[in-house]
């Protein structure tokens, strides 16, 4: 399951200056997150939709939502099947 979370920096006229976002993928095996911020989104806080927020984020990143989902899948797979392990040895 994928889930977006947003918080906003809003000007006095309710124009969104910055979107702070977090995108997550959760499965029975774990959770992976990516996050960031994008500025100058030109959205009105009172009338925006979730899809407009998503569209602003992916446009700001120059990626698609599918690209972000692929990154989350890769991160989750790396957590489940790590390519490296950390070992300690006391001498």
C-alpha positions, -999 to 999 in steps of 0.1 A, spaced: 0 0 0 13 35 -9 5 65 12 12 103 8 15 127 37 18 165 33 24 196 54 25 231 40 40 265 45 12 289 36 13 327 29 -12 351 44 -33 349 12 -35 311 15 -11 305 -13 11 275 -6 48 284 -6 62 250 2 49 215 2 67 191 26 59 156 15 65 120 25 56 90 4 56 55 19 51 19 8 40 -5 34 38 -43 31 37 -72 56 75 -72 52 82 -36 62 79 1 53 100 23 30 98 61 29 110 89 7 105 125 15 113 161 5 100 196 -1 91 216 -31 86 254 -33 65 278 -54 37 254 -61 11 281 -69 -17 262 -51 -44 277 -29 -46 259 5 -84 262 7 -91 248 -28 -62 224 -35 -68 186 -39 -45 157 -29 -39 150 -66 -28 186 -72 -3 182 -44 10 149 -59 12 165 -94 32 195 -80 56 172 -62 63 149 -91 66 178 -115 91 195 -92 111 162 -91 109 157 -128 96 122 -122 63 103 -123 45 87 -94 54 54 -109 91 63 -107 87 71 -70 68 38 -65 97 20 -81 122 37 -58 101 27 -28 99 -9 -40 137 -10 -44 143 5 -9 119 -20 6 135 -49 -12 169 -38 0 156 -38 36 142 -73 32 172 -87 14 202 -65 23 232 -66 0 256 -58 29 256 -68 65 275 -51 93 298 -73 114 319 -66 144 349 -85 157 366 -81 190 403 -90 192 
